[in-house]
Amino acid sequence: MREPHREATTRKMPNLRISGSGRGGAARSSVASFRVLAMAIAVAVVFFFSLSFVFASRTDSSDVRDSGLDSGSFGGFGSTRRTVLALKSDPLKPRLDQIRKQADDHRTLALAYASYARKLKLENSKLVRVFADLSRNYWDLMNKPAYRSLFESDALNIDESVLRQFEKEVKERIKVTRQVIAEAKESFDNQLKIQKLKDTIFQVNEQLTKAKKQGAFSSLIAAKSIPKSLHCVAMRLMEERIAHPEKYTDEGKLIPPEIEDPNLYHYAIFSDNVIAASVVVNSAVKNAKEPWKHVFHVVTDKMNLGAMQVMFKSKDYNGSHVEVKAVEDYKFLNSSYVPVLKQLENAKLQSFYFENKLENATKDATNMKFRNPKYLSILNHLRFYLPEMYPKLHRILFLDDDIVVQKDLTGLWRIDMDGKVNGAVETCFGSFHRYAQYMNFSHPLIKEKFNPNACAWAYGMNFFDLDAWRKQNCTADYHYWQNLNENRSLWKLGTLPPGLITFYSTTKPLDKSWHVLGLGYNPSISMDEIRNAAVVHFNGNMKPWLDIAMSQFKPLWEKHVSYDMEFVQACNFGL
C-alpha cells in the first residue's frame, strides 16, 4: 500500500528534486500529522457517542413518566432516589411552609396580645379570652387529622386540594385575628395611657416622699445648728466673764428679796440661747406697764452660765429683776430623782436622739420635729419641776425662748384659775390636735385613762398655779408616766405628750389672743392675728435666729435684739 501512495505523490510533484536526507524528513513529518489527525477523529467519535447516550437516557426517563409508572416499581434504590428528588423539587412544599409560617406568626401574635391584655389588668376582659381562643384555634387547625399528613416528614406527595383547603382556613383565621386586633387597639391604647399615667404618678409620689424625708432630715440639721454669729456672741460674752469675774459673779451676795417675793410677777425662762433669752426679757420689759414689778428667772446650763450673766448684768431692764442660774444649782435634779436624766444613760435612747443618720431621721418623718435632742434635754423638762425650783412662789408664767411678748401680761395674774394648775391656749380644731395625735391609744393604759378626742393645748406660754400644782402632786404624776414610757410605747417624742397627760384634767383654756403659734412653720398666719396677740410663738424649725426663718415674721423678733451691745456688734449678728 505504501508504494502506490508514494508513487502517486511523486507523480504529483514532477519538478521537485529530492535528496536522500530530504526524503527521510518528509516521511517523519507525514507520520506525525497522521497521528494527530487520528487522535482528533477518535475524540470526536467518543464525544458523539456520549451525547447520544445522555439524550437517550433523558428520552427513556420522560417516556417512563409519560407511561404513568411509579418510580417505586423499579425497586428499593429507585424509590429512595425518587423520594429525595420529590422533597427537593416539589413546588407545593415551599407554599406549605409559607402558609404554616403565617399561621405560627399570627398564633404568636394572638398570644402576645393576650399577655399584654393581662399586663394591662384586663383579666376580666373578653379580649383576653378572645385572643387566647384565637391562638388555640391556630394550634387546633394544624393538628387536624386531615392536615396532619401535610407536615409529616416522610410524606412523598402533597395533595394540592388539601393544601388549598388548609390555606383557606388559615387565611380566614388570619383575617379574624387582624380584625380583633384592629378593634382592640383603641382599648389597648387607652389602657396603656392609663397605665403610663399611673406609673408616672407612682414615680412622682416616690420622688415626693423621698424629697420630704430628705427635707425633714435637712430641717432637723438646720434646727439643731448654731449660727456662727450666735456662737461668736456667746464666746465674746464668756471672754468678758473670764476677764472680769468680779463684775458678774453672784457668789457671796445676798439674794435680792424681789427674787422670792410672791406679790410680784414672776417669769420662768429655760434656755441655752443667750440671744433668744434676752429677746424674751427685752420684749416683756418693753411692753410691761410696771416693769419694776416683773422678775425673770433665767435658767441655763453650766456651759452658758457665764455668757448669760454678762448679758443680763450688762444693761438695765427698766427696773426689772433678772435672776440667772444654772441647772446644776438645783441639787435635787439628779438621775435618781429625774426620769429623763436616768433615761439619758440608755445607749439606745442616745442613739435615737443624737445620731444624725438619714435612715435614722426618716423612719418617722412626720414627727421629725420631736427628734431634736433638746426635747430630751433637762432644760426642756424643767417645766415639770417649777414648784420645787420656786418654793416660795404661788404663781409663775412659763415662757419658751422662741417667743416674743407684744403686750403687758399682768392680766394673766388676774384670771381665776378655778382650781386648775395650767392655763394654756387650746390648739384643736376639727379633728386636728386631739390627744389621739400625740399618744398611742392602742396601748391599754392610755386607752383606759384618756379620751382620744380631748383637745390639746400649746406649750410656749403657760400660766401655772403652783399652789394647786403642789396640792395635786402633778410632778409625781409626770414621773409615773415618764417612767412607763422609757421604751416610747406610750408616746413617741417631745415634752408636749407628757404635759398633756400630766395636766389632763387640770388645764384651764385661755383666750387664743394670749398666744398665737406657728410663726416657725406656718406662713399663712394673718398679720391682724399677730398684731392682736399678746405673745407670738416661733414654734417649728424655722427659728428667727436661723437663716431659714420666714422673712415676713423675722422682724417681729429682730427688733428686740440688743444690737447696741458691743458684743453683738462685734459678731455681726443678724447681718
C-alpha positions in Angstrom: 0.0 0.0 0.0 2.9 2.4 0.7 4.4 2.1 -2.7 1.4 3.2 -4.8 0.8 6.1 -2.4 4.4 7.2 -2.6 4.4 6.9 -6.4 1.2 8.9 -6.7 2.8 11.6 -4.5 5.9 11.6 -6.6 3.9 12.0 -9.8 2.1 15.0 -8.5 5.3 16.9 -7.9 7.4 16.1 -11.0 9.5 19.2 -10.8 10.9 18.6 -7.3 14.3 17.3 -6.7 14.5 15.3 -3.6 17.8 14.4 -2.0 18.2 11.3 0.2 18.1 13.3 3.5 15.1 15.3 2.4 13.1 12.3 1.7 13.6 11.0 5.2 12.5 14.2 7.0 9.4 14.4 4.9 8.4 10.9 5.8 8.7 11.6 9.5 6.5 14.7 9.2 3.8 12.9 7.4 3.6 10.2 10.1 3.2 12.8 12.9 0.5 14.6 11.1 -1.4 11.4 10.5 -1.2 10.5 14.3 -2.6 13.9 15.3 -5.4 13.5 12.8 -6.3 10.0 14.0 -6.4 11.2 17.7 -8.8 14.1 16.8 -11.1 11.7 15.0 -11.2 9.4 18.0 -12.0 12.2 20.4 -14.8 13.4 18.2 -16.3 9.9 18.0 -16.2 9.4 21.8 -17.9 12.8 22.3 -20.6 12.0 19.7 -21.5 8.7 21.4 -21.6 10.4 24.8 -24.1 12.9 23.7 -26.2 10.2 22.1 -26.2 8.3 25.4 -27.3 11.3 27.5 -30.1 12.1 25.1 -31.3 8.5 25.1 -31.3 8.5 28.9 -33.5 11.6 29.1 -35.8 10.2 26.4 -36.3 7.0 28.4 -36.9 8.8 31.6 -39.6 11.0 30.1 -41.1 8.0 28.5 -41.3 6.2 31.8 -43.0 9.3 33.4 -45.4 9.6 30.4 -46.4 6.0 30.7 -47.6 6.6 34.3 -45.3 4.1 36.0 -44.3 5.0 39.6 -40.6 5.1 40.4 -41.2 2.7 43.2 -41.9 -0.1 40.7 -38.2 -0.1 39.9 -37.1 -1.4 43.2 -35.6 0.0 46.5 -32.8 2.1 45.0 -35.2 3.8 42.6 -37.7 4.5 45.4 -35.1 6.2 47.6 -33.8 8.3 44.7 -37.4 9.4 43.8 -38.3 10.4 47.4 -35.3 12.7 47.8 -35.8 14.3 44.5 -39.5 14.8 45.2 -38.8 16.5 48.6 -36.3 18.8 46.9 -38.2 19.7 43.8 -41.9 19.5 44.8 -43.3 23.1 44.1 -46.0 22.7 46.8 -43.6 22.3 49.6 -42.4 26.0 49.8 -46.1 27.1 49.6 -46.9 24.8 52.5 -44.0 26.2 54.6 -45.1 29.7 53.9 -48.7 29.0 55.0 -47.5 27.3 58.1 -45.2 30.2 59.0 -48.1 32.7 58.6 -50.2 30.6 60.9 -47.4 30.3 63.5 -46.8 34.1 63.3 -50.4 35.0 63.9 -50.8 32.4 66.7 -47.8 34.0 68.4 -49.2 37.5 67.8 -52.5 36.5 69.4 -50.7 35.1 72.4 -48.7 38.3 72.7 -51.9 40.4 72.7 -53.4 38.1 75.3 -50.3 38.5 77.5 -50.3 42.3 77.0 -54.0 42.4 78.0 -53.2 40.7 81.2 -50.4 43.1 81.9 -52.8 46.0 81.5 -55.0 44.5 84.2 -57.6 43.2 81.7 -58.0 39.7 83.2 -61.8 40.0 83.3 -62.0 41.4 79.8 -63.4 39.4 77.0 -60.5 40.4 74.8 -58.1 38.2 76.8 -60.3 35.2 76.2 -60.8 36.1 72.5 -57.0 36.3 71.9 -56.4 33.1 73.8 -59.1 31.3 71.8 -57.6 32.6 68.5 -54.2 31.3 69.4 -55.7 27.9 70.4 -57.6 27.8 67.0 -54.4 28.0 65.1 -52.9 25.2 67.1 -56.1 23.0 66.7 -56.1 23.7 62.9 -52.6 22.4 62.4 -53.4 19.4 64.5 -56.5 18.3 62.5 -56.2 14.8 61.2 -57.0 16.0 57.7 -54.0 18.3 57.7 -51.6 16.4 59.8 -50.3 14.4 56.8 -49.1 17.7 55.2 -46.5 18.1 57.9 -45.3 14.5 58.2 -41.6 14.3 57.3 -42.0 11.0 55.3 -44.8 12.3 53.0 -44.0 11.7 49.4 -46.7 13.8 47.8 -48.6 16.9 49.0 -52.3 16.8 48.0 -52.9 20.2 46.4 -56.6 20.2 47.2 -55.9 19.5 50.9 -53.3 22.3 50.8 -55.8 24.7 49.3 -58.3 23.9 52.0 -55.7 24.4 54.7 -54.6 27.7 53.2 -58.2 28.9 53.1 -58.8 28.1 56.7 -55.5 29.7 57.8 -56.4 32.9 55.8 -59.9 33.0 57.5 -58.3 32.9 60.9 -55.7 35.5 60.0 -58.5 37.8 58.8 -60.4 37.3 62.1 -57.2 37.9 64.1 -56.4 41.1 62.4 -60.0 42.4 62.8 -59.9 41.6 66.5 -56.5 43.4 66.8 -57.8 46.4 65.0 -60.9 46.6 67.2 -58.8 46.1 70.4 -56.1 48.6 69.5 -58.1 51.6 70.8 -58.8 49.8 74.1 -55.2 48.8 74.4 -54.0 52.3 73.7 -56.3 53.8 76.3 -55.2 51.2 78.9 -51.6 51.9 78.0 -52.1 55.6 78.5 -53.8 54.9 81.9 -51.0 52.6 83.0 -48.3 55.1 81.9 -50.1 57.8 83.9 -50.3 55.5 86.9 -46.6 54.7 86.6 -45.8 58.4 86.3 -47.9 59.2 89.4 -46.3 56.5 91.3 -42.8 57.7 90.4 -43.6 61.3 91.2 -45.1 60.2 94.6 -41.9 58.2 95.3 -39.8 61.2 94.5 -42.0 63.4 96.6 -41.8 61.0 99.6 -38.0 60.9 99.2 -37.8 64.7 99.0 -40.0 65.0 102.1 -37.8 62.7 104.0 -34.6 64.4 102.9 -36.2 67.8 103.7 -37.2 66.6 107.1 -33.7 65.5 107.8 -32.2 68.7 106.4 -34.6 70.7 108.5 -33.6 68.7 111.6 -30.0 69.5 111.0 -30.7 73.2 110.4 -32.9 73.4 113.6 -30.1 71.8 115.7 -27.4 74.0 114.2 -25.9 77.1 115.9 -25.2 80.1 113.6 -21.6 81.3 113.6 -22.6 84.8 114.7 -24.7 83.4 117.6 -21.8 81.2 118.8 -19.5 84.2 118.5 -21.7 86.3 120.8 -21.7 83.6 123.4 -17.9 83.3 123.2 -17.3 87.0 123.5 -19.6 87.2 126.5 -17.8 84.3 128.1 -14.5 86.1 127.4 -15.8 89.1 129.2 -16.9 87.0 132.1 -13.5 85.4 132.4 -11.7 88.8 132.1 -13.8 90.5 134.8 -15.3 87.8 137.1 -15.9 90.2 140.0 -18.4 92.3 138.0 -20.7 89.4 137.2 -20.5 86.8 139.9 -23.3 86.3 142.5 -21.2 84.3 144.9 -21.2 85.7 148.4 -24.0 88.1 147.6 -27.4 88.1 149.3 -30.3 87.1 147.1 -32.5 90.2 146.4 -35.8 90.0 148.2 -37.7 90.6 144.9 -36.5 87.3 143.6 -38.7 85.4 146.0 -41.4 87.9 146.5 -44.7 86.2 145.7 -46.5 89.5 145.2 -44.5 90.3 142.1 -45.0 88.9 138.5 -42.6 86.0 138.0 -41.5 84.5 134.7 -39.5 81.3 134.1 -37.3 81.1 131.0 -35.2 78.0 130.4 -32.7 78.3 127.6 -29.1 77.8 126.4 -29.5 80.5 123.7 -28.3 83.8 125.1 -29.7 86.0 122.3 -33.1 84.2 122.4 -33.4 84.6 126.2 -32.5 88.2 126.0 -35.2 88.9 123.4 -37.9 87.3 125.6 -36.8 89.6 128.5 -36.4 92.7 126.3 -39.8 92.3 124.7 -41.6 91.6 128.1 -40.0 94.5 129.8 -40.7 96.8 126.8 -44.4 96.1 127.0 -44.8 95.9 130.8 -46.7 98.8 132.3 -44.8 98.5 135.6 -41.5 96.8 134.7 -40.1 97.1 138.2 -42.7 94.6 139.4 -41.5 91.9 137.0 -39.0 89.2 137.9 -37.4 86.9 135.3 -35.9 83.6 136.4 -33.4 82.5 133.6 -32.0 79.0 133.9 -29.3 77.7 131.6 -26.6 75.0 131.6 -23.2 75.5 133.2 -21.5 76.0 129.8 -23.6 79.1 129.0 -23.9 80.4 132.6 -21.1 83.0 132.2 -22.4 84.3 128.9 -26.0 84.7 130.4 -24.6 86.5 133.4 -22.8 89.1 131.3 -25.8 89.5 129.0 -28.3 90.3 131.8 -25.9 92.2 134.0 -24.6 94.5 131.3 -27.7 96.5 130.8 -30.6 97.9 132.8 -34.1 96.5 132.2 -36.1 99.5 133.4 -36.0 98.2 137.0 -37.0 94.6 136.2 -35.2 91.9 138.1 -33.3 89.1 136.4 -32.0 86.0 138.2 -29.6 83.8 136.2 -28.8 80.3 137.5 -27.5 77.0 136.1 -29.4 73.7 136.2 -26.6 72.3 138.4 -27.5 74.8 141.1 -30.6 72.8 141.8 -29.1 69.8 143.6 -32.3 67.8 143.6 -32.2 67.5 139.8 -30.3 64.2 139.5 -30.7 60.9 137.8 -32.0 59.2 140.9 -35.0 61.6 141.0 -35.5 62.8 137.4 -36.6 60.1 135.0 -35.2 61.9 131.9 -31.7 62.1 133.3 -31.9 58.4 134.1 -33.1 57.6 130.6 -30.3 59.6 129.1 -27.9 56.9 130.3 -29.6 54.5 127.9 -27.4 53.9 124.9 -30.3 53.2 122.5 -32.0 56.4 123.5 -28.8 58.4 123.0 -28.5 56.9 119.5 -32.2 57.7 118.7 -31.8 61.4 119.6 -28.2 62.3 118.8 -27.2 60.3 115.7 -27.7 62.4 112.6 -28.1 59.5 110.2 -30.5 59.9 107.3 -32.1 56.4 107.8 -32.5 57.2 111.5 -34.1 60.5 110.7 -36.6 59.3 108.1 -38.1 56.4 109.9 -40.7 58.7 111.4 -40.6 61.7 109.1 -44.0 63.0 110.2 -42.7 63.6 113.8 -39.2 64.8 112.9 -39.6 68.0 114.8 -39.7 65.9 118.0 -36.5 64.1 117.2 -34.4 67.2 118.2 -32.3 66.2 121.2 -33.4 69.4 123.0 -36.6 67.5 123.8 -34.6 65.1 126.0 -32.6 68.0 127.5 -33.1 68.6 131.2 -33.6 72.3 130.3 -36.7 71.3 128.4 -38.1 69.2 131.2 -37.5 71.8 134.0 -41.1 73.0 133.4 -42.3 69.9 135.3 -40.3 71.0 138.5 -41.4 74.6 138.9 -43.0 74.2 142.4 -39.7 72.7 143.7 -37.5 75.2 142.0 -39.5 78.2 143.3 -41.0 77.0 146.6 -42.0 80.5 147.9 -44.0 81.5 144.8 -47.7 81.0 144.2 -48.0 81.6 140.5 -45.5 81.8 137.6 -45.6 82.3 133.9 -43.6 79.9 131.8 -42.2 81.3 128.5 -40.3 79.4 125.8 -37.1 81.1 124.5 -38.6 81.3 120.9 -41.5 83.7 121.8 -41.9 87.5 121.6 -44.0 89.4 124.1 -46.1 92.1 122.4 -48.4 93.2 125.3 -48.5 93.7 129.0 -49.0 90.2 130.5 -50.1 91.1 134.0 -53.7 90.4 133.1 -52.9 86.7 133.4 -52.4 87.0 137.1 -56.0 88.3 137.4 -57.5 85.2 135.8 -59.5 82.9 138.1 -57.9 79.5 137.6 -60.9 77.7 139.1 -58.5 75.3 140.9 -56.8 74.4 137.7 -53.0 74.1 137.5 -52.2 75.0 133.9 -53.6 78.0 132.0 -53.0 77.4 128.2 -54.4 78.2 124.8 -56.0 75.2 123.1 -54.9 74.3 119.6 -57.5 71.8 118.4 -59.9 72.5 115.5 -62.0 69.8 113.9 -60.1 66.5 114.2 -56.7 68.2 114.4 -54.5 68.5 117.5 -56.5 66.0 119.5 -55.0 63.7 122.1 -55.1 60.8 119.6 -52.4 62.5 117.6 -49.9 62.7 120.4 -50.4 59.4 122.2 -50.6 55.7 121.4 -54.2 54.8 122.1 -53.6 51.2 121.1 -51.9 50.9 124.5 -54.5 49.7 127.0 -53.3 52.0 129.7 -53.6 55.1 127.5 -56.9 53.9 126.2 -58.3 53.4 129.7 -57.2 56.8 131.2 -57.7 59.3 128.4 -60.2 60.5 125.8 -58.7 60.4 122.3 -60.9 63.4 121.2 -59.7 65.6 124.1 -58.5 68.9 122.9 -54.7 69.5 123.0 -53.1 72.8 124.2 -49.9 74.5 123.5 -46.6 74.9 125.4 -44.7 78.2 125.0 -46.8 80.5 127.2 -48.3 78.7 130.2 -49.6 80.2 133.4 -49.1 77.8 136.4 -50.8 78.0 139.8 -48.1 76.5 141.9 -50.2 76.0 144.9 -52.7 73.9 143.0 -49.8 72.0 141.5 -48.4 71.1 144.9 -51.8 70.2 146.1 -52.5 67.8 143.2 -48.9 66.5 143.2 -48.6 66.8 139.4 -44.8 66.2 139.4 -45.4 62.7 140.8 -47.9 62.0 138.0 -45.3 63.2 135.5 -42.7 60.8 137.0 -45.1 57.9 136.9 -45.9 58.3 133.2 -42.3 59.2 132.1 -41.0 56.0 133.8 -43.6 53.9 131.9 -42.6 55.4 128.6 -38.9 54.5 128.8 -39.3 52.4 125.6 -41.5 55.1 123.9 -44.5 52.8 123.8 -47.0 55.4 125.2 -45.9 58.4 123.1 -43.1 58.9 120.7 -41.1 62.1 121.4 -41.2 65.6 122.8 -42.5 67.2 126.0 -46.0 68.0 124.9 -47.4 64.5 125.3 -46.2 64.1 128.9 -47.6 67.6 129.6 -51.0 66.7 128.1 -51.0 63.6 130.3 -49.8 65.3 133.5 -52.3 68.2 133.2 -55.1 66.2 131.5 -57.9 67.3 133.8 -56.2 70.3 135.3 -55.9 72.7 132.4 -57.9 75.9 132.0 -58.3 77.2 128.4 -57.2 80.7 127.8 -58.3 83.1 125.1 -56.5 82.5 121.8 -55.3 86.1 121.6 -52.9 85.4 124.5 -50.8 83.1 122.5 -50.5 82.9 118.7 -48.5 79.9 117.4 -46.9 78.7 114.2 -44.5 81.5 113.2 -41.8 78.9 112.8 -43.6 76.8 110.2 -46.9 78.4 109.0 -46.5 81.2 106.6 -50.3 81.8 106.2 -50.8 83.3 109.7 -52.6 86.7 109.2 -50.8 89.9 110.3 -54.1 91.0 112.1 -54.0 87.9 114.2 -50.3 88.6 115.0 -50.9 92.2 115.9 -53.7 91.3 118.3 -51.6 88.6 120.1 -50.1 89.1 123.5 -47.4 86.6 122.7 -46.3 85.3 119.3 -44.5 81.9 119.2 -41.9 80.9 116.7 -42.5 77.2 117.3 -41.2 74.9 114.5 -37.9 74.5 112.8 -37.7 78.0 111.2 -36.4 79.8 114.3 -36.0 83.6 113.9 -32.2 83.5 114.6 -31.6 81.0 111.8 -31.2 81.7 108.1 -34.2 79.6 107.3 -36.5 81.8 109.2 -39.6 83.2 107.4 -38.8 86.7 106.3 -42.3 88.1 106.9 -42.1 87.2 110.6 -38.4 87.7 111.4 -38.7 91.5 112.0 -41.1 90.8 114.9 -38.2 89.1 116.7 -35.2 91.2 115.4 -36.5 94.5 116.8 -35.9 93.2 120.3 -32.3 92.1 119.8 -29.8 94.2 121.7 -27.9 95.4 118.7 -26.5 98.2 120.7 -24.3 95.9 122.7 -20.6 95.8 121.6 -20.5 92.0 121.8 -23.4 91.7 119.4 -21.9 94.3 117.0 -18.5 92.6 117.0 -20.0 89.4 115.8 -22.1 90.9 113.0 -25.1 89.2 114.4 -28.2 89.5 112.1 -26.2 90.5 109.0 
